[in-house]
Amino acid sequence: MAKDKVSKDEILIQENPFRIFVSRSDIPDEVDIIEPRVHVEEAIVDVIKTVSRDRMPYILPVLGEAGYGKTHLYWALKKRHNDLNIVYITPPLKGYDRLIQHVYFSTVKNLGYGIFEKISENLEKAYGDLDKAMLHNPGYAADLIQVLKKIEKPELRDLAVKYLCGTPVSKDELEVLCAREPVFREDVALQALKILTDNLEKPLVLFLDELEAPYLEGGEESQIRYLENVKRIFNECKNIVIIMACLTDIWSKIISMASSAAQGRTEKPKILRRFTAKDITEFCQKVLSNFWTNKGITSQKKDSLYPLSENDFLSAYRFSHGNPREAIRWIKNRIEEKRFNILKKEKPIEPIEVVEDVIKLLKAMDNDLDIKMMLKGEEVQTKVSKNGSEVKLRIKDKKLFLINKNKQETDVSEEDIDTLAKNIIENLSKN
């Protein structure tokens, strides 16, 4: 077991198992705790079943405080229901009035370019052939179906896919495709999205994360434009589920900016619950178990939590009040302390380096401290004073000592930098 622990220490020095504590849309979450959100997931699955049956659009808000797992919900749905046509949508970077184009291009990227052939097949099944489909879908929709027809021709296939994916094409190429406008035009993109959703066998699930971002970054006008585009998608497209993830404390403000018609079509929000102490413990246990397994380390159950303990998980719960992101942040910092202590044992840090780091931290904690470092004989001494009170740090024989006003000396060589700085501040306040 000792040999196993040494190898674990070596791995911990290189990597913190909890280095990522914020869910991201581009990195799948490996660990999932179902209980705090099971009611939300069940509601979403029920909605998807309803839309699958009647093919009508549906808007379902999901609320939660920052760090409660709104982005993680996307990954959980994608992993646990891998047959879903689910697409993650953040507010577009270049103007909130470009949401429709952003949704269309994100959907195509997510579903893959092979989706165009599938849509053509479904249009032919519905109308008999694509020419009849064009008659029943006039305007830009007919142009898009015309482009879909070109996919069947080997010499035009690449150009047609290029157009449908939003890559700029020349006027001459537009004429070849029999299209009047590029697909990145808003009205064209909306019709393209409508053709996609209307002819998908399973509902398209749009996961609109950070619904409040337009308001927080651009004010009410930006949010209103964003919500109007959500309404346009809802009004035009069948067979679609729109999940709107939003911060709980700002939801009432955001929904008040929507039109009365849009508000009437929005279902009652589902709210993510905070984690219990049991949830946080289970999450941390899974992360550590996966981490050590991926590193090729096997351990007895009692040692599988290394370098943490059950008490650490309870402390994380108390600190975070059940907010999973804050709990993970606490655990991450706790492991950083453990890594520092391991590193000290593997490669002892010179006391002078510790003093220099403590001085930097003290200055950050209190600008009013008077700090002086001096050489006294063969000893390095550091005086820290404030309002007549003074504490000293003394380096002797490669050991570090703390000396209070009464000249009582304590060996602090084994203390970490944060603890040592706090001890100095406390000593000054007592003196």
Helices and strands as residue ranges (DSSP letters): H 2-14, G 35-37, H 38-54, E 58-64, H 70-80, E 85-89, G 96-98, H 99-111, H 115-127, H 130-136, H 140-150, H 154-164, H 171-177, H 186-198, E 204-208, H 213-218, H 220-236, E 240-247, G 248-250, H 251-256, H 260-265, E 270-271, H 277-294, G 301-303, H 310-320, H 324-346, H 351-365, E 370-376, E 379-386, E 389-396, E 399-403, E 409-411, H 417-430
